[in-house]
Structure formats: C-alpha cells, structure tokens
Amino acid sequence: MKARPRQAENRVAEILSDFFSQYGLSPIERIPVLGRTGPDLTMNEAVLVVDVKSRKAVPKGVFKALQDYPAVWDGTLIAFPIGNLAGALMNNKGQVGRMKTSRTIHDWYQHMEEWTGEHTTNGISALVLHIPQMPYGNAALILKQSDVGLLVDRIRTPKTIGRGDGCLRLGEGEVNVITPMDEKRIRLTERDYQKIREWIGG
C-alpha cells in the first residue's frame, strides 16, 4: 500500500479514537492491508464498520456542503466532519443541510453494507472520505441517516461487557461477541441463563 492511504487510515483512526475516548469507548486502529477485503479500521463497542477513502477521485460535493452545515444528507446517507463529531453527531440540534446524491459514494457504501451483513450481526456501515492535502479533521464520516440514532445510543450507553480486544453485548435471548475484526451472535437457551446465574451466584 502507498504511504499516503496508510497515513490517512492511521490519522482517521486516531481522530475517531479520540472521539470515542470522550465517551469511554475503546480506541480503534488501522487494519494491516495484507489479505484485507473489508473495513480499514478495527471495531469497538459501537461496531462501526469503517472504510477510509483518501484519493483525488473522492466526490467533493460533500465537503462543499459541510462548509455551511455541521451535517448534510442526500435523503439516505448523512455526513459529519470527523473533527467535530461531538457536536455535529452527538449534539446536533437539527442543523442538517442537503448534499447532492453521489452514485460513487453510494456504490462505495453498498460495498461496505455487503461486508457488514456477512461478517457482523448488528454492525453499522460507514465511510470516511478524505481528499489528499485536506486537514484530516475535515474528512467526512458517512453513514445511513437511519443508523444515526443507533450509533449515538451505542456511544452514549454501550451496554457491553469488556473492552479492547473483545467485548460482549447482551440482548434479549442472545449475546453478541464483538472483536476488532468481526461480530457474532450466540443464541441463549434457558439452560444457558441457568448456567450464568449459577456462575454469578457461585
């Protein structure tokens, strides 16, 4: 991999980790390129599945729109500057502008949706778009507008056990095992619940 995309992935991971740390979530890291077909960054308690695109061909309309609003959307996808997620994502007061629909961005996003569906049970697909020479804080985090509430809820109240290399999210009749590389669901039976109660009681 060329040095610039690798640097972009590292810097994006650092900025997102700084943001996550404000809410007590684990940091994320760049995934080495060898054999990689999915996201560029590891996952934490939020199970955000991120593909970083840093290239001249990135559509520039999203960045122009973000000059006037803290968040912009095209009717399906919504974008936030990664350097201001605490304000634009977590404390947005309805200040959302419009951006033009980009077939390129939607195609990239659909590719991540396919990977997320195959390798996670409740992952949230996302892109981070960046243009070379742009300050990394101005890069745009893009996800489905319908996933925003879920992401905010996971960040504010992770409802997980463990950190770092692995954690568990307890659900109704199931537990999700989250690692930096994937997420798997385990269905729980009444016998499983009994074992858990015995372990806790013991």
KELO-25207 format. One record per residue (C-alpha): residue number from 1; residue in one letter; x, z, y. Coordinates in nm, 2 decimals, m for minus. Example, Ala and Ser with C-alpha at 12.3 -4.5 7.8 and 13.67 -1.06 7.14 Angstrom:
residues 2
num:1 | residu:A | px:1.23 | pz:0.78 | py:m0.45
num:2 | residu:S | px:1.37 | pz:0.71 | py:m0.11
END
This chain:
residues 202
num:1 | residu:M | px:0.00 | pz:0.00 | py:0.00
num:2 | residu:K | px:0.12 | pz:m0.08 | py:0.35
num:3 | residu:A | px:0.22 | pz:0.22 | py:0.57
num:4 | residu:R | px:m0.05 | pz:0.18 | py:0.83
num:5 | residu:P | px:m0.36 | pz:0.21 | py:0.60
num:6 | residu:R | px:m0.19 | pz:0.50 | py:0.42
num:7 | residu:Q | px:m0.12 | pz:0.67 | py:0.76
num:8 | residu:A | px:m0.48 | pz:0.61 | py:0.86
num:9 | residu:E | px:m0.61 | pz:0.78 | py:0.54
num:10 | residu:N | px:m0.39 | pz:1.08 | py:0.59
num:11 | residu:R | px:m0.49 | pz:1.12 | py:0.96
num:12 | residu:V | px:m0.86 | pz:1.08 | py:0.88
num:13 | residu:A | px:m0.82 | pz:1.34 | py:0.60
num:14 | residu:E | px:m0.65 | pz:1.58 | py:0.85
num:15 | residu:I | px:m0.92 | pz:1.54 | py:1.11
num:16 | residu:L | px:m1.21 | pz:1.58 | py:0.86
num:17 | residu:S | px:m1.03 | pz:1.88 | py:0.71
num:18 | residu:D | px:m1.00 | pz:2.05 | py:1.05
num:19 | residu:F | px:m1.37 | pz:1.99 | py:1.10
num:20 | residu:F | px:m1.47 | pz:2.12 | py:0.76
num:21 | residu:S | px:m1.25 | pz:2.43 | py:0.81
num:22 | residu:Q | px:m1.46 | pz:2.54 | py:1.10
num:23 | residu:Y | px:m1.75 | pz:2.59 | py:0.85
num:24 | residu:G | px:m1.54 | pz:2.75 | py:0.58
num:25 | residu:L | px:m1.52 | pz:2.44 | py:0.35
num:26 | residu:S | px:m1.21 | pz:2.33 | py:0.16
num:27 | residu:P | px:m0.97 | pz:2.07 | py:0.30
num:28 | residu:I | px:m0.96 | pz:1.72 | py:0.17
num:29 | residu:E | px:m0.67 | pz:1.49 | py:0.10
num:30 | residu:R | px:m0.58 | pz:1.12 | py:0.06
num:31 | residu:I | px:m0.61 | pz:1.00 | py:m0.29
num:32 | residu:P | px:m0.29 | pz:0.81 | py:m0.41
num:33 | residu:V | px:m0.36 | pz:0.43 | py:m0.43
num:34 | residu:L | px:m0.24 | pz:0.39 | py:m0.79
num:35 | residu:G | px:m0.53 | pz:0.28 | py:m1.01
num:36 | residu:R | px:m0.78 | pz:0.37 | py:m0.73
num:37 | residu:T | px:m1.11 | pz:0.18 | py:m0.72
num:38 | residu:G | px:m1.33 | pz:0.44 | py:m0.55
num:39 | residu:P | px:m1.30 | pz:0.65 | py:m0.23
num:40 | residu:D | px:m0.98 | pz:0.70 | py:m0.04
num:41 | residu:L | px:m1.03 | pz:1.08 | py:0.01
num:42 | residu:T | px:m1.09 | pz:1.37 | py:m0.22
num:43 | residu:M | px:m1.43 | pz:1.55 | py:m0.22
num:44 | residu:N | px:m1.50 | pz:1.91 | py:m0.13
num:45 | residu:E | px:m1.82 | pz:2.12 | py:m0.13
num:46 | residu:A | px:m2.00 | pz:1.87 | py:0.08
num:47 | residu:V | px:m1.95 | pz:1.60 | py:m0.18
num:48 | residu:L | px:m1.88 | pz:1.34 | py:0.09
num:49 | residu:V | px:m1.75 | pz:1.02 | py:m0.07
num:50 | residu:V | px:m1.54 | pz:0.85 | py:0.19
num:51 | residu:D | px:m1.39 | pz:0.50 | py:0.21
num:52 | residu:V | px:m1.15 | pz:0.45 | py:0.50
num:53 | residu:K | px:m1.12 | pz:0.11 | py:0.66
num:54 | residu:S | px:m0.84 | pz:0.06 | py:0.91
num:55 | residu:R | px:m0.80 | pz:m0.30 | py:0.99
num:56 | residu:K | px:m0.84 | pz:m0.55 | py:1.27
num:57 | residu:A | px:m1.14 | pz:m0.71 | py:1.09
num:58 | residu:V | px:m1.35 | pz:m0.39 | py:1.13
num:59 | residu:P | px:m1.66 | pz:m0.48 | py:1.34
num:60 | residu:K | px:m1.61 | pz:m0.35 | py:1.69
num:61 | residu:G | px:m1.97 | pz:m0.32 | py:1.80
num:62 | residu:V | px:m2.00 | pz:0.04 | py:1.66
num:63 | residu:F | px:m1.72 | pz:0.16 | py:1.88
num:64 | residu:K | px:m1.86 | pz:m0.01 | py:2.19
num:65 | residu:A | px:m2.20 | pz:0.16 | py:2.13
num:66 | residu:L | px:m2.03 | pz:0.50 | py:2.08
num:67 | residu:Q | px:m1.89 | pz:0.48 | py:2.43
num:68 | residu:D | px:m2.23 | pz:0.56 | py:2.56
num:69 | residu:Y | px:m2.38 | pz:0.80 | py:2.30
num:70 | residu:P | px:m2.25 | pz:1.07 | py:2.07
num:71 | residu:A | px:m2.41 | pz:0.89 | py:1.77
num:72 | residu:V | px:m2.56 | pz:0.55 | py:1.72
num:73 | residu:W | px:m2.76 | pz:0.39 | py:1.44
num:74 | residu:D | px:m2.89 | pz:0.05 | py:1.34
num:75 | residu:G | px:m3.21 | pz:0.16 | py:1.17
num:76 | residu:T | px:m3.04 | pz:0.25 | py:0.84
num:77 | residu:L | px:m2.68 | pz:0.36 | py:0.90
num:78 | residu:I | px:m2.57 | pz:0.61 | py:1.16
num:79 | residu:A | px:m2.22 | pz:0.65 | py:1.31
num:80 | residu:F | px:m2.04 | pz:0.95 | py:1.47
num:81 | residu:P | px:m1.69 | pz:0.98 | py:1.61
num:82 | residu:I | px:m1.48 | pz:1.19 | py:1.37
num:83 | residu:G | px:m1.31 | pz:1.37 | py:1.65
num:84 | residu:N | px:m1.65 | pz:1.51 | py:1.77
num:85 | residu:L | px:m1.84 | pz:1.59 | py:1.45
num:86 | residu:A | px:m1.90 | pz:1.95 | py:1.55
num:87 | residu:G | px:m2.10 | pz:1.82 | py:1.85
num:88 | residu:A | px:m2.23 | pz:1.48 | py:1.75
num:89 | residu:L | px:m2.32 | pz:1.56 | py:1.39
num:90 | residu:M | px:m2.38 | pz:1.94 | py:1.37
num:91 | residu:N | px:m2.53 | pz:2.00 | py:1.72
num:92 | residu:N | px:m2.68 | pz:1.67 | py:1.82
num:93 | residu:K | px:m2.99 | pz:1.71 | py:2.04
num:94 | residu:G | px:m3.14 | pz:1.37 | py:1.97
num:95 | residu:Q | px:m2.88 | pz:1.18 | py:2.16
num:96 | residu:V | px:m2.87 | pz:0.87 | py:1.94
num:97 | residu:G | px:m2.83 | pz:0.52 | py:2.07
num:98 | residu:R | px:m2.86 | pz:0.18 | py:1.90
num:99 | residu:M | px:m2.59 | pz:m0.03 | py:1.75
num:100 | residu:K | px:m2.62 | pz:m0.38 | py:1.61
num:101 | residu:T | px:m2.66 | pz:m0.43 | py:1.24
num:102 | residu:S | px:m2.33 | pz:m0.55 | py:1.08
num:103 | residu:R | px:m2.35 | pz:m0.73 | py:0.74
num:104 | residu:T | px:m1.98 | pz:m0.64 | py:0.68
num:105 | residu:I | px:m2.04 | pz:m0.27 | py:0.73
num:106 | residu:H | px:m2.35 | pz:m0.27 | py:0.51
num:107 | residu:D | px:m2.16 | pz:m0.46 | py:0.24
num:108 | residu:W | px:m1.88 | pz:m0.20 | py:0.25
num:109 | residu:Y | px:m2.13 | pz:0.08 | py:0.24
num:110 | residu:Q | px:m2.32 | pz:m0.07 | py:m0.05
num:111 | residu:H | px:m1.99 | pz:m0.08 | py:m0.25
num:112 | residu:M | px:m1.94 | pz:0.29 | py:m0.19
num:113 | residu:E | px:m2.30 | pz:0.36 | py:m0.29
num:114 | residu:E | px:m2.25 | pz:0.19 | py:m0.62
num:115 | residu:W | px:m1.94 | pz:0.40 | py:m0.69
num:116 | residu:T | px:m2.11 | pz:0.72 | py:m0.58
num:117 | residu:G | px:m2.40 | pz:0.65 | py:m0.80
num:118 | residu:E | px:m2.18 | pz:0.60 | py:m1.10
num:119 | residu:H | px:m1.94 | pz:0.90 | py:m1.05
num:120 | residu:T | px:m2.15 | pz:1.17 | py:m0.88
num:121 | residu:T | px:m2.49 | pz:1.32 | py:m0.92
num:122 | residu:N | px:m2.55 | pz:1.41 | py:m0.55
num:123 | residu:G | px:m2.27 | pz:1.25 | py:m0.36
num:124 | residu:I | px:m2.31 | pz:1.12 | py:0.00
num:125 | residu:S | px:m2.15 | pz:0.78 | py:0.05
num:126 | residu:A | px:m1.96 | pz:0.74 | py:0.38
num:127 | residu:L | px:m1.73 | pz:0.50 | py:0.56
num:128 | residu:V | px:m1.47 | pz:0.58 | py:0.82
num:129 | residu:L | px:m1.40 | pz:0.28 | py:1.04
num:130 | residu:H | px:m1.08 | pz:0.25 | py:1.25
num:131 | residu:I | px:m0.90 | pz:m0.03 | py:1.43
num:132 | residu:P | px:m0.52 | pz:m0.02 | py:1.45
num:133 | residu:Q | px:m0.38 | pz:0.14 | py:1.77
num:134 | residu:M | px:m0.71 | pz:0.32 | py:1.82
num:135 | residu:P | px:m0.69 | pz:0.70 | py:1.86
num:136 | residu:Y | px:m0.79 | pz:0.84 | py:1.52
num:137 | residu:G | px:m1.04 | pz:1.08 | py:1.68
num:138 | residu:N | px:m1.24 | pz:0.77 | py:1.79
num:139 | residu:A | px:m1.27 | pz:0.64 | py:1.43
num:140 | residu:A | px:m1.64 | pz:0.63 | py:1.32
num:141 | residu:L | px:m1.79 | pz:0.82 | py:1.03
num:142 | residu:I | px:m2.08 | pz:0.61 | py:0.90
num:143 | residu:L | px:m2.35 | pz:0.72 | py:0.65
num:144 | residu:K | px:m2.72 | pz:0.67 | py:0.59
num:145 | residu:Q | px:m2.93 | pz:0.83 | py:0.86
num:146 | residu:S | px:m3.15 | pz:0.97 | py:0.58
num:147 | residu:D | px:m2.84 | pz:1.17 | py:0.44
num:148 | residu:V | px:m2.76 | pz:1.34 | py:0.77
num:149 | residu:G | px:m2.98 | pz:1.64 | py:0.71
num:150 | residu:L | px:m2.84 | pz:1.69 | py:0.36
num:151 | residu:L | px:m2.48 | pz:1.67 | py:0.49
num:152 | residu:V | px:m2.54 | pz:1.91 | py:0.77
num:153 | residu:D | px:m2.71 | pz:2.16 | py:0.53
num:154 | residu:R | px:m2.42 | pz:2.14 | py:0.28
num:155 | residu:I | px:m2.17 | pz:2.20 | py:0.56
num:156 | residu:R | px:m2.36 | pz:2.50 | py:0.71
num:157 | residu:T | px:m2.47 | pz:2.65 | py:0.38
num:158 | residu:P | px:m2.26 | pz:2.51 | py:0.09
num:159 | residu:K | px:m2.43 | pz:2.71 | py:m0.18
num:160 | residu:T | px:m2.13 | pz:2.67 | py:m0.40
num:161 | residu:I | px:m1.90 | pz:2.90 | py:m0.61
num:162 | residu:G | px:m1.52 | pz:2.84 | py:m0.59
num:163 | residu:R | px:m1.30 | pz:2.63 | py:m0.36
num:164 | residu:G | px:m1.02 | pz:2.39 | py:m0.36
num:165 | residu:D | px:m0.96 | pz:2.21 | py:m0.70
num:166 | residu:G | px:m1.32 | pz:2.28 | py:m0.82
num:167 | residu:C | px:m1.64 | pz:2.45 | py:m0.74
num:168 | residu:L | px:m1.99 | pz:2.49 | py:m0.88
num:169 | residu:R | px:m2.33 | pz:2.42 | py:m0.71
num:170 | residu:L | px:m2.62 | pz:2.60 | py:m0.86
num:171 | residu:G | px:m2.95 | pz:2.42 | py:m0.88
num:172 | residu:E | px:m3.29 | pz:2.46 | py:m1.03
num:173 | residu:G | px:m3.22 | pz:2.44 | py:m1.41
num:174 | residu:E | px:m2.88 | pz:2.29 | py:m1.36
num:175 | residu:V | px:m2.53 | pz:2.34 | py:m1.23
num:176 | residu:N | px:m2.31 | pz:2.07 | py:m1.07
num:177 | residu:V | px:m1.94 | pz:2.08 | py:m1.13
num:178 | residu:I | px:m1.75 | pz:1.94 | py:m0.83
num:179 | residu:T | px:m1.39 | pz:1.84 | py:m0.84
num:180 | residu:P | px:m1.18 | pz:1.65 | py:m0.58
num:181 | residu:M | px:m1.24 | pz:1.32 | py:m0.78
num:182 | residu:D | px:m1.60 | pz:1.34 | py:m0.92
num:183 | residu:E | px:m1.91 | pz:1.55 | py:m0.97
num:184 | residu:K | px:m2.10 | pz:1.61 | py:m1.29
num:185 | residu:R | px:m2.44 | pz:1.77 | py:m1.36
num:186 | residu:I | px:m2.49 | pz:2.02 | py:m1.65
num:187 | residu:R | px:m2.85 | pz:2.09 | py:m1.75
num:188 | residu:L | px:m2.91 | pz:2.46 | py:m1.82
num:189 | residu:T | px:m3.13 | pz:2.59 | py:m2.10
num:190 | residu:E | px:m3.29 | pz:2.93 | py:m2.12
num:191 | residu:R | px:m3.02 | pz:3.03 | py:m2.37
num:192 | residu:D | px:m2.76 | pz:2.93 | py:m2.10
num:193 | residu:Y | px:m2.93 | pz:3.15 | py:m1.85
num:194 | residu:Q | px:m2.93 | pz:3.44 | py:m2.10
num:195 | residu:K | px:m2.55 | pz:3.39 | py:m2.15
num:196 | residu:I | px:m2.50 | pz:3.40 | py:m1.78
num:197 | residu:R | px:m2.70 | pz:3.72 | py:m1.74
num:198 | residu:E | px:m2.50 | pz:3.87 | py:m2.03
num:199 | residu:W | px:m2.17 | pz:3.78 | py:m1.87
num:200 | residu:I | px:m2.27 | pz:3.92 | py:m1.53
num:201 | residu:G | px:m2.41 | pz:4.23 | py:m1.69
num:202 | residu:G | px:m2.10 | pz:4.28 | py:m1.90
END
